[in-house]
Amino acid sequence: MIKITAVLLEQSLPSSATLPLEIWMAAGQAAKAQRPPIKTQIMTRFAGLQTGPMALAGGLNINLTTRLEDALDTDIWILPALWRNPLKALHQSDALAPIFRLALQQQQMICSVGTASFLLAETGLLNGRAATTHWAYFDLFKNRYPQINLQKRHLITQSENVYCVGSVNSIADLMVHLIELKLGSAIAHAVETQFSPEIRKKFEAAAYQDHGSNTHHDELILEAQSWLDRKTHSSVSLNELATHLNISSRSLNRRFKEATGQTPSAYHLKRRVQAGKELLKSSNLPISELAWRMGFQDAAGFSRWFRTHTDLTPSRYRRAARGKLFSHKAE
């Protein structure tokens, strides 16, 4: 079971709490619909410092039935954005500090949205880490927390199991990424399709990671990654890459997985799917021409491959990614 807990506090913006939970609920439904179904269950919940009714920003009311102390078995914590001046909410950080310190000791994930990064910063858990926040509060954050590596050009930051995002849209991107890590790419693609792929930005493109897949020190594998990145528009084999690097396929596979956490085949597939998506979004090429550029002999072969890995046909993905067009017809 994967347990996701949204922490509701004074000044919490409910949209940045409900959206990630809805995305995970959709992931649970998609997992059950798989053939064969994925047995992992998803549990979502709200928790607070106290139980009982709470009035949230915007006038919404919710009855909290779970205290933070009773949600210590959480896998992913969501800390929603704060309404207006975040400094007014910082008195609550003392109660959060022991909960989140324990969470990190237990390898749980903490995800803050927008100005909620101020709460994490106040606990000291962001010291020495990369972080981001809502753009309007960059200067305040930087001046108040000089010991934190503020990333102004990235909508998402990752430092081990601590994630910060700058906006509500970015928390959607992050949730899809975490779903892919926990449940696989098929479920992630299904959820992405349901929650408007036209507004999504690829996690790797949006995120600043303290420990990204290219931050290891195995020079041979860095060369392998560079070679694979140049081959996104063609099909390659492990033997072909191993021959290029003058290493056995077995040793290459082992070292690549140790360095990056994935096999060369999985790394190349992810890069290749993304290359196909980018061509569909950025060009008006017919599918047959695009298929040829991606290394396929015909449009049908490319369409089958693309649908297998995204749950969408190329044409449907192109329409979704570019947004819907509306035209006025005279009555």
CORFEN-V540763 format. One record per pair of residues at least 4 apart in sequence whose ideal C-beta (glycine too) atoms are under 7 Angstrom apart, sorted by the first residue. I is the first residue (numbers start at 1). J is the second residue. D is the distance in whole Angstrom. If there is no record, write none. Layout:
BEGIN
<<I J D> <I J D>>
END
This chain:
BEGIN
<<1 40 7> <1 41 5> <1 43 6> <2 40 6> <2 42 5> <2 75 5> <2 182 6> <3 43 5> <3 73 6> <3 74 5> <3 75 5> <4 21 6> <4 24 5> <4 44 5> <4 75 7> <4 76 5> <4 78 7> <5 45 5> <5 47 5> <5 71 5> <5 74 4> <5 77 6> <5 78 7> <6 17 4> <6 20 7> <6 21 6> <6 46 5> <6 78 4> <6 80 6> <7 47 6> <7 48 7> <7 68 7> <7 77 6> <7 78 7> <7 79 5> <8 12 5> <8 17 6> <8 46 5> <8 48 5> <8 54 6> <8 56 7> <8 62 7> <8 64 6> <8 80 7> <9 48 7> <9 49 7> <9 89 6> <9 92 5> <10 89 6> <10 92 7> <11 57 6> <11 82 4> <11 83 5> <11 88 7> <11 89 5> <12 17 6> <12 56 6> <12 57 6> <12 80 5> <12 82 7> <13 57 5> <13 80 6> <13 81 5> <13 82 7> <13 83 6> <14 18 6> <14 56 5> <14 58 7> <14 60 5> <15 19 6> <15 168 6> <16 80 4> <16 81 4> <16 113 4> <16 114 7> <16 168 5> <16 171 6> <17 21 7> <17 46 7> <17 78 6> <17 80 4> <18 22 6> <19 23 6> <19 168 6> <19 171 7> <19 172 6> <20 24 7> <20 78 5> <20 171 5> <20 175 5> <21 25 6> <21 44 4> <22 26 6> <23 27 7> <23 172 6> <23 175 4> <23 191 6> <23 195 6> <24 28 7> <24 42 5> <24 44 6> <24 175 7> <25 29 7> <25 42 7> <25 44 6> <26 30 6> <26 191 5> <26 194 6> <27 31 6> <27 42 6> <27 179 5> <27 183 6> <27 187 5> <27 191 5> <28 32 7> <28 41 7> <28 42 3> <29 33 6> <30 187 5> <30 190 4> <30 191 6> <31 37 7> <31 38 4> <31 40 6> <31 183 6> <31 187 6> <32 37 5> <34 38 5> <34 186 7> <38 183 6> <40 183 7> <45 66 6> <45 71 7> <46 62 6> <46 64 6> <46 66 7> <47 64 7> <47 66 4> <47 67 6> <47 68 5> <47 71 4> <48 54 6> <48 64 4> <48 67 7> <48 68 7> <49 68 6> <49 92 7> <49 95 5> <50 67 7> <51 64 5> <51 65 6> <51 67 6> <52 63 7> <52 64 6> <53 61 6> <53 63 5> <54 61 7> <54 62 6> <54 64 6> <55 61 5> <56 60 5> <56 62 6> <57 83 3> <66 70 5> <66 71 6> <68 99 5> <72 102 7> <74 103 7> <74 108 6> <75 108 6> <75 109 7> <76 109 5> <76 111 7> <76 178 7> <77 103 6> <77 108 7> <77 109 7> <77 110 5> <77 111 7> <78 111 5> <79 110 7> <79 111 7> <79 112 4> <79 113 7> <79 116 4> <79 119 6> <79 120 7> <80 113 5> <80 116 6> <81 113 4> <81 114 3> <81 115 5> <81 116 5> <82 86 5> <82 89 5> <82 115 4> <82 116 6> <86 115 4> <86 118 4> <86 137 7> <89 119 7> <90 118 6> <90 119 7> <90 122 5> <92 96 6> <92 119 7> <93 97 6> <93 119 5> <93 122 4> <93 123 5> <96 100 6> <96 119 6> <96 123 6> <97 101 6> <97 123 4> <98 102 6> <99 103 6> <100 104 7> <100 110 6> <100 123 6> <100 125 6> <101 105 7> <101 125 7> <102 106 6> <103 108 4> <103 110 6> <104 108 7> <104 110 7> <104 125 7> <104 161 6> <107 161 6> <108 161 7> <109 161 5> <109 163 7> <110 161 7> <110 162 5> <110 163 7> <111 163 4> <111 165 7> <111 171 7> <111 174 6> <112 116 4> <112 117 5> <112 120 5> <112 164 5> <113 165 6> <113 168 7> <113 171 5> <114 133 6> <114 134 4> <114 166 6> <114 167 6> <115 133 6> <115 134 5> <115 137 6> <116 120 7> <117 121 6> <117 131 5> <117 132 7> <117 133 4> <117 164 5> <118 122 6> <118 133 7> <118 141 7> <120 125 6> <120 126 5> <121 126 5> <121 131 7> <121 145 5> <121 148 6> <125 162 7> <126 131 5> <126 148 5> <126 162 7> <127 147 5> <127 148 6> <128 147 7> <129 148 6> <129 149 6> <129 159 4> <129 162 6> <129 210 7> <130 149 5> <130 151 5> <130 157 4> <130 159 5> <130 208 5> <130 210 5> <131 148 5> <131 149 7> <131 150 6> <131 151 7> <131 157 5> <131 164 5> <132 150 7> <132 151 5> <132 154 6> <132 155 7> <132 157 5> <132 164 5> <132 166 5> <133 137 5> <133 138 7> <133 141 5> <133 164 7> <133 166 7> <134 166 6> <135 166 6> <137 141 5> <138 142 6> <138 150 7> <138 152 6> <139 143 6> <140 144 6> <141 145 6> <141 150 6> <142 146 7> <142 150 5> <151 157 5> <151 208 4> <154 206 7> <154 207 6> <154 208 4> <155 165 6> <155 166 5> <155 167 6> <155 170 4> <155 206 5> <156 163 7> <156 165 5> <156 170 5> <156 173 7> <156 174 6> <156 203 7> <156 206 5> <156 207 4> <157 163 7> <157 164 5> <157 207 7> <157 208 5> <158 163 5> <158 207 6> <158 209 4> <158 210 7> <159 210 4> <160 210 7> <163 174 6> <165 170 4> <165 171 5> <165 174 6> <166 170 6> <169 173 7> <169 199 6> <170 174 6> <170 206 7> <171 175 6> <172 176 7> <172 195 6> <172 200 7> <173 177 7> <173 200 6> <173 201 6> <173 203 6> <173 206 6> <174 178 6> <174 203 7> <175 179 6> <176 180 7> <176 188 5> <176 191 6> <176 192 5> <176 200 7> <177 181 7> <177 203 4> <178 182 6> <179 183 5> <179 187 6> <179 188 5> <179 191 6> <180 184 7> <180 185 5> <180 188 4> <183 187 4> <185 189 6> <185 309 7> <186 190 7> <186 311 7> <187 191 6> <188 192 6> <189 193 6> <189 310 5> <189 311 5> <190 194 7> <190 311 5> <191 195 6> <192 197 5> <192 200 6> <193 197 6> <193 311 6> <193 312 6> <197 320 5> <197 321 6> <198 320 6> <198 321 5> <198 322 7> <198 323 5> <201 205 6> <201 206 5> <202 206 7> <202 274 6> <203 207 5> <211 215 5> <213 260 5> <214 222 7> <214 225 6> <216 221 7> <216 259 4> <216 260 7> <218 222 7> <218 255 6> <218 259 4> <219 223 6> <220 224 6> <220 245 6> <220 247 7> <220 255 7> <221 225 6> <221 255 6> <221 256 5> <221 259 4> <221 260 7> <222 226 6> <223 227 6> <223 245 7> <224 228 6> <224 241 6> <224 245 6> <224 252 7> <224 256 6> <224 264 6> <225 229 6> <225 267 7> <226 230 7> <227 231 7> <227 241 6> <227 244 6> <228 241 7> <228 264 7> <228 267 6> <228 268 5> <228 271 6> <229 271 6> <231 236 5> <232 271 5> <232 272 5> <232 275 4> <233 275 6> <233 293 6> <233 294 5> <233 295 6> <234 295 4> <235 295 6> <236 240 5> <236 241 6> <236 268 6> <238 242 6> <238 249 5> <238 252 7> <238 253 6> <238 264 6> <238 265 6> <239 243 6> <239 249 6> <240 244 7> <241 245 6> <241 252 7> <241 264 6> <242 247 5> <242 248 6> <242 249 4> <242 252 5> <245 252 6> <247 251 5> <247 252 5> <248 252 7> <249 253 6> <250 254 6> <251 255 6> <252 256 6> <252 264 7> <253 257 6> <253 263 6> <253 264 7> <254 258 6> <255 259 6> <256 260 6> <256 263 6> <256 264 5> <257 261 7> <257 262 6> <257 263 6> <260 267 6> <262 266 4> <262 267 5> <263 267 7> <264 268 6> <265 269 6> <266 270 6> <267 271 7> <268 272 6> <269 273 6> <269 309 7> <270 274 6> <271 275 6> <272 276 7> <273 277 7> <273 309 5> <273 310 7> <274 278 6> <275 279 7> <276 280 6> <276 294 6> <276 306 6> <277 281 6> <277 317 7> <278 282 6> <279 283 5> <279 285 7> <279 290 5> <279 293 7> <280 290 7> <280 314 6> <280 317 6> <280 318 4> <280 321 7> <281 318 7> <281 321 5> <281 322 7> <283 290 7> <285 289 4> <285 290 5> <286 290 7> <287 291 6> <287 299 5> <287 302 7> <287 303 7> <287 314 5> <287 315 7> <288 292 7> <288 298 7> <288 299 4> <289 293 7> <290 294 6> <291 296 4> <291 298 6> <291 299 5> <291 301 7> <291 302 3> <292 296 7> <294 302 6> <296 301 4> <296 302 4> <296 305 7> <297 301 6> <299 303 6> <300 304 6> <301 305 6> <302 306 6> <302 314 7> <303 307 6> <303 313 6> <303 314 6> <304 308 6> <305 309 7> <306 310 6> <306 314 5> <307 311 7> <307 312 6> <307 313 5> <310 317 6> <312 316 5> <312 317 4> <313 317 7> <314 318 6> <315 319 7> <316 320 6> <317 321 6> <318 322 6>>
END
